[in-house]
């Protein structure tokens, strides 16, 4: 394991849920803003939005680093998080999420 990237070591040494959990921890530790941007994209772009996850991420990160997550999202996906939310949600739920996000 010495001299290897930690993700390579995890992929070689573990499997299943344990491997996935360790890889997620490493991804989040290396770049938490990109990690949360990726999670938001995944939950917003599917056939059904995972409202609980979207709300949990936005509310828990609102005062910590939501601005940086929004920047990472735009770099990664060439559209703003606000636009993705506007395109994939509706009604009062959309209004609440966009209020939490603030302006671009």
Phi, psi and omega in degrees: 000337179294138179085353179262154171295143184299325179293323176297317180296317179297316181296328179281325190264340185232165174214171176065215184295325179297313178301312182299320179296312179298319179295324177294318178299315180296315180300315181292322180292322182289319182206083184298327181293316178294322179301311181291326175298317179296317179297317179297317179300312181300318183283334181271332189269354182283180178298325178230127179288134175275088186301320182298316181292316179301311181296318180299315180295311184296317182290317183289333182260356189307314183263349183272297188206030182299324178301316180290327176295318178298319178295315179298319180301314182295321177294317184287326190238003179052028168211160182279155175298322177302317181294318179298317179294318179298323181283337189244003178227175180208169172063211182296327178301315177300315181300318181294313180298317180292328175293319177296318181291327186075192182280161178292000000 
